[in-house]
Amino acid sequence: MRNRPATFVRIEDQDGAFGWGEVFCNWPAAAAEHRVNLLAQDIAPLVFGLPFSRPDELFEFLTARTHILALQSGEWGPFRQVIAGLDIALWDLFARKNGQTLRHFMNPDAADAVPAYASGIHIKDASTLIQSARDIGFEAFKIKVGFDRQDDLKRMNEVFEAKSATETIAADANQGWDRTAALDFMEQARSLPLVWLEEPIQADAAQADWEALAQASPFPLAGGENLVGVVEFDAAISAAHLSVFQPDIIKWGGLTGCLGVARSAIAAGLRYCPHFLGGGIGLQASANLLAAVGGDGLLEVDVNPNPLRDGFSPIGTSISVGQWHLNDEPGIGISALPEMFDAFLSHSTEILTSGSRS
């Protein structure tokens, strides 16, 4: 990725209460434009004027109502992602209307801070990016590997030599290896105390491959950002190949789906660490969900430059001694887009009213 795109959605009820959501659009190149048009022309009209007494009702309704449309078009991902964004927005609306933060609307005993880790750290830039993340308050880091294995291993050893005793390191291969390569990496990295190894092989690889890796791995395996649906997550939890579950609220499920997955994973004795790589709205929603479900999971915070995240609140204002401090304001704590978004908002309104595809 050369940049950090985001698609935001705002919903409003008949009383003027509102909520903010975010829709996954990192790729392909025209994903943001496509999701906006799918929302405006195909999905939003299905819910205009409908009553909802619970925030999870919209997810259930739209998932069933759009099933045939997604099946016929083969666009399962875009439909799921738009529904996820609307679901987040409705939860935000309900919490805001109730005068509660999103996490306390979900769980009155939710924490006000959660552990967080710095991600998006390419192995070749690890020493520089880890130091920058360390300077603003992170104590846990995740490094992207899966390139040249020998170079990855050399650089990882250097990272572990430089870390302090209280800091932790995870690695993410982004589905970059096959079974043989992953096993080779595990064997050569056996002495490194990785807190987890994420997606060493394709998410949809054969169960026999995942089982072989789980049996051989000297550290916990993580994944989930590329799983979708309750059935897939339940199967993964039952298989127990993954120790760390990472559903992404803007890719599938929104808060409704991922709340259920998170609770099931924790109940099974597994770790819930929400995946996230997007803008400021989805990050705030992910943080609130993690705080609501509890457990010992960490919030993922991409530390690469991202104006569509930092326009709401720069990372450094929320992180301190490894803890992410959550909002005190109702909902996810965002009442309006910052002024820097005025031009983007004007353009999106133009798309909605004119059908422009520019």
C-alpha positions, 0 to 999 in steps of 0.5 A: 500500500502506498497510502491509507484510504478510508470511506466514512458513512454517517446515518441519522434517525428521524429524531436527528440522532446520528452515528458514524461508521467506516467501510473497508476500502484499502484495495483494489485501487477503485475500492472507495469509489465502488463502496460509496456507489454500492452504498448509495445506489443498492444498499442504503435504499433498503433501510431508509425509513425502517425501524430498528429497536436494537443496533444488531437488527440492521446487520441481520436484516441487510445480510439476509436481504442482500444475499441474492444480490451478492450471490448474483454479482459475486461481490461478497466482500463489498456487500459485507464491507458496506453492511459492516460500516452501516452496522458500526454507525447504528451502534454509534447512534444507539450509544450516543442516543443513550448518552453512553460511550460505545463500550459502556453501552455494550458493557457497563463494566468496560475498561477505559484503556486497553493495551495497544501495539504498533503495526505496519512496521516493514522489517526493512524499516523496523529499527527506525519505525520501532524507535518512533513508536517507542517515543510516543508510548508503544511498548509492543510492536508487530513487524511485517515479514514474508519477503527474503527469509534469510534477510527477514531472520537477520533483521529480526534478530537485530530487532530482538537484540535492541528491544528492552526487557518490557517490550514485546514483538510479533511478526506478520507474514501477510500470507506470504509463505507456503507450508514448507517456507513457513515451517522453515521460518519457524525452525530458524526463528525458534529461539526468538520469543515472538508473541505471535506469528500472523498469517504465515500461509494463506488464510484459506490454505488446507486445514492439514497445512494449518494443523501442521504449522500449529503442531510445529510452531514454537509461538502462537499463530494468529489470524482472522482478518481474512475470515468471514462469517460466524460459520468460518470463525466457529470452525476456526475456534473449534480447530484451535490452530489459531491462538490469537483471533483477529476479525476486522470490524470494517471487513466483515461483521461490523460490531455485531458480528465481531462482538459475537466472534470476540466473545466466543474466542475468549470463552474458548480461552483464546486471545482476541486482538482486533485487526485494523488498518483504516481511518480514525472512525474504525480505529475508535470503534475497534478500541471500544469493542476491545474494551467492551469484551475484555480479555488480554488482547491488544489494539492494533494501531498502524503507525504509518502516516495517515491523515484520515486517522490522525485528523480525528486524533493523533496517535500520540494523544491516545497512547501512553506506556503501552495503553490506548486511552479511550473516549469519554464522549458518547458513542465512539467519541466523534461528533463531526468530521474535522475541518480538513475533511470538508473537501472530501465531504463535498465530493462525496455529497456530489457523488450521492446526488449526481451519481458521478463516478469521477 
